[in-house]
């Protein structure tokens, strides 16, 4: 079994970041996974029981719109950092029960999203502090996972962590990069990278094993011939 944090790190972290010290925060739908790396190895992991689904639920409740529509609104118009939202911008919000859609200020949406994302990131910061690893994160924080796609997430996180923050997209891939080059696919791409590496090792091991086996048989034959 491969921890999701480790799988994500395979896709979005560089070796330099792992050496210097970095915190990977994977904000998924139901959980937020944390992995801290330093000197090339993993130092601490944690799973928090909060994620992007909580933001969607807040939007559905606050704007009185169906969950499915709330998810679409979050993805299309969501912003986690209020200073980045234009004051005169509005969005159309579908209503429930067959009522007509409503025009709502995007600032209202931001006031729903920002507190929940601030809470999630603050919980992650508290976990990092509790682990005693906050002073070894020379490379800062990397955010990945579906909820990290939200506009303003890195800016909000920098305010909370007081260190450099970047959004982590898969960096060790070829081929369909335009399809999977998103934090949403970090874990999936990481699992592929991790699996392919193990397959390569296994094939190399088999090749080495076959070579050693052939050499042993040849040596045995020489011994029989001479003695």
C-alpha positions as CSV (number, residue, x, y, z in Angstrom):
1,X,0.0,0.0,0.0
2,X,1.3,3.4,-1.0
3,X,0.4,6.4,1.2
4,X,-1.4,9.0,-0.9
5,X,1.0,11.6,0.4
6,X,4.0,9.7,-0.9
7,X,2.3,9.1,-4.2
8,X,1.6,12.8,-4.6
9,X,5.1,13.7,-3.7
10,X,6.4,11.4,-6.5
11,X,4.6,13.6,-9.0
12,X,4.9,17.2,-7.7
13,X,8.0,17.5,-5.5
14,X,11.6,18.0,-6.8
15,X,14.5,16.2,-5.2
16,X,15.9,19.6,-4.2
17,X,12.7,20.4,-2.2
18,X,12.8,17.0,-0.5
19,X,16.4,17.6,0.5
20,X,16.0,21.2,1.7
21,X,12.8,20.5,3.6
22,X,9.2,20.9,2.3
23,X,5.6,20.3,3.5
24,X,3.3,18.8,0.9
25,X,-0.4,19.5,1.7
26,X,-2.8,17.5,-0.5
27,X,-6.3,19.0,-0.1
28,X,-8.7,16.4,-1.4
29,X,-12.5,16.1,-1.2
30,X,-12.9,14.5,2.2
31,X,-9.5,14.8,3.8
32,X,-6.3,16.9,3.8
33,X,-3.1,14.8,3.7
34,X,0.2,16.2,5.0
35,X,3.7,14.9,4.4
36,X,6.9,16.6,5.5
37,X,10.2,15.8,3.8
38,X,13.7,16.7,4.8
39,X,17.2,15.4,3.8
40,X,15.6,13.4,1.1
41,X,13.3,11.3,3.3
42,X,9.8,11.6,4.8
43,X,9.8,12.9,8.4
44,X,6.1,13.2,9.3
45,X,2.7,12.4,7.9
46,X,-0.9,13.2,9.0
47,X,-4.4,13.1,7.7
48,X,-7.0,15.8,8.6
49,X,-10.7,15.0,8.4
50,X,-11.5,18.1,6.3
51,X,-11.4,18.9,2.6
52,X,-12.9,20.6,-0.4
53,X,-16.3,18.9,0.1
54,X,-16.8,21.1,3.2
55,X,-16.4,24.2,1.0
56,X,-19.0,22.9,-1.5
57,X,-21.4,22.2,1.4
58,X,-20.9,25.7,2.7
59,X,-21.6,27.2,-0.7
60,X,-24.8,25.1,-1.1
61,X,-26.0,26.3,2.3
62,X,-24.9,29.9,2.0
63,X,-26.2,30.5,-1.5
64,X,-29.2,28.1,-1.2
65,X,-28.3,26.1,-4.3
66,X,-28.0,22.3,-5.0
67,X,-24.8,20.6,-4.1
68,X,-24.0,19.8,-7.7
69,X,-24.4,23.4,-8.7
70,X,-22.4,24.5,-5.6
71,X,-19.5,22.4,-6.9
72,X,-19.7,24.0,-10.3
73,X,-19.7,27.4,-8.8
74,X,-16.8,26.6,-6.6
75,X,-14.7,25.4,-9.5
76,X,-15.7,28.2,-11.9
77,X,-15.9,31.3,-9.7
78,X,-14.4,30.3,-6.3
79,X,-11.6,32.3,-4.8
80,X,-10.1,31.8,-1.4
81,X,-8.5,35.2,-1.0
82,X,-10.9,38.1,-0.7
83,X,-8.4,40.9,-1.9
84,X,-8.3,39.2,-5.3
85,X,-12.1,39.4,-5.9
86,X,-13.4,42.4,-7.9
87,X,-16.0,44.2,-5.9
88,X,-18.3,44.8,-8.9
89,X,-18.3,41.2,-10.2
90,X,-21.5,39.1,-9.9
91,X,-22.4,35.4,-10.7
92,X,-25.5,33.6,-11.6
93,X,-26.6,31.1,-8.9
94,X,-29.2,28.4,-9.7
95,X,-32.0,28.1,-7.1
96,X,-33.8,25.1,-5.7
97,X,-37.4,24.0,-6.2
98,X,-37.6,25.3,-9.8
99,X,-37.2,28.9,-8.8
100,X,-35.4,31.4,-11.1
101,X,-31.6,31.8,-10.9
102,X,-30.3,34.7,-8.9
103,X,-27.5,37.2,-9.4
104,X,-25.1,37.2,-6.5
105,X,-22.0,39.2,-5.8
106,X,-18.8,37.2,-6.2
107,X,-17.7,38.9,-3.0
108,X,-20.4,37.0,-1.1
109,X,-19.1,33.7,-2.5
110,X,-15.6,34.7,-1.4
111,X,-16.9,35.4,2.1
112,X,-18.2,31.8,2.2
113,X,-15.0,30.1,0.8
114,X,-12.2,32.1,2.5
115,X,-13.1,31.2,6.2
116,X,-13.4,27.5,5.5
117,X,-10.2,27.3,3.5
118,X,-8.5,29.4,6.2
119,X,-9.7,26.9,8.8
120,X,-8.3,23.9,6.7
121,X,-4.9,25.6,6.2
122,X,-4.7,26.7,9.8
123,X,-5.4,23.1,10.9
124,X,-2.5,22.0,8.6
125,X,-0.2,24.6,10.0
126,X,-1.1,23.5,13.6
127,X,-0.2,19.9,12.7
128,X,3.1,20.9,11.2
129,X,3.9,23.0,14.3
130,X,2.9,20.1,16.6
131,X,5.3,17.8,14.7
132,X,8.2,20.2,15.4
133,X,9.1,20.4,11.8
134,X,8.2,24.0,11.0
135,X,11.8,25.1,11.2
136,X,13.1,22.6,8.7
137,X,10.9,23.7,5.8
138,X,13.5,25.7,3.8
139,X,11.6,25.0,0.5
140,X,8.3,26.1,2.0
141,X,4.9,24.5,1.3
142,X,3.5,22.8,-1.8
143,X,-0.3,22.6,-2.2
144,X,-1.9,19.9,-4.3
145,X,-5.2,18.1,-4.6
146,X,-8.4,19.1,-6.2
147,X,-9.2,21.9,-3.7
148,X,-5.8,23.6,-4.3
149,X,-7.0,24.6,-7.8
150,X,-9.1,27.3,-6.2
151,X,-7.9,30.8,-7.1
152,X,-6.2,32.6,-4.2
153,X,-5.2,29.4,-2.4
154,X,-1.4,30.0,-2.5
155,X,-1.9,33.7,-1.5
156,X,-4.0,32.7,1.5
157,X,-1.6,30.0,2.5
158,X,1.3,32.3,2.5
159,X,-0.5,34.6,5.0
160,X,-1.1,31.6,7.3
161,X,2.3,29.8,7.0
162,X,4.5,32.9,6.6
163,X,6.7,31.0,4.1
164,X,6.8,30.5,0.3
165,X,3.9,28.5,-1.1
166,X,3.4,27.1,-4.6
167,X,0.7,25.0,-6.2
168,X,2.0,21.6,-7.1
169,X,1.2,20.2,-10.6
170,X,2.7,16.9,-11.8
171,X,6.3,17.6,-13.1
172,X,7.6,14.1,-13.8
173,X,5.4,13.2,-16.7
174,X,5.4,13.0,-20.5
175,X,2.8,12.4,-23.1
176,X,-0.7,13.8,-22.2
177,X,0.7,16.6,-20.1
178,X,-2.2,18.9,-21.1
179,X,-4.7,16.4,-19.6
180,X,-3.0,15.5,-16.3
181,X,-1.0,18.7,-15.6
182,X,-3.2,19.7,-12.7
183,X,-3.0,19.3,-8.9
184,X,-6.2,17.3,-9.2
185,X,-4.2,14.4,-10.7
186,X,-1.2,14.5,-8.5
187,X,-1.9,11.3,-6.6
188,X,-2.9,9.4,-9.7
189,X,0.2,10.5,-11.6
190,X,2.3,9.8,-8.5
191,X,1.0,6.2,-8.3
192,X,1.9,5.7,-11.9
193,X,5.4,7.1,-11.4
194,X,5.9,5.0,-8.3
195,X,4.6,1.8,-10.0
196,X,6.7,2.3,-13.1
197,X,9.8,2.8,-11.0
198,X,9.2,-0.4,-9.1
199,X,8.6,-2.3,-12.3
200,X,11.9,-1.0,-13.7
201,X,13.7,-2.2,-10.5
202,X,12.0,-5.6,-10.7
203,X,13.0,-6.0,-14.4
204,X,16.5,-4.9,-13.6
205,X,16.7,-7.3,-10.7
206,X,15.4,-10.2,-12.9
207,X,18.0,-9.3,-15.6
208,X,20.8,-9.2,-13.0
209,X,19.5,-12.5,-11.5
210,X,19.5,-14.2,-14.9
211,X,23.0,-12.9,-15.6
212,X,24.3,-14.2,-12.2
213,X,22.5,-17.6,-12.9
214,X,24.2,-17.9,-16.3
215,X,27.6,-17.0,-14.9
216,X,27.2,-19.6,-12.1
217,X,26.3,-22.3,-14.6
218,X,29.3,-21.3,-16.8
219,X,31.7,-21.4,-13.8
220,X,30.3,-24.8,-12.7
221,X,31.0,-26.1,-16.2
222,X,34.6,-24.8,-16.2
223,X,35.2,-26.5,-12.8
224,X,33.9,-29.8,-14.1
225,X,36.1,-29.5,-17.3
226,X,39.3,-28.8,-15.4
227,X,38.8,-31.0,-12.3
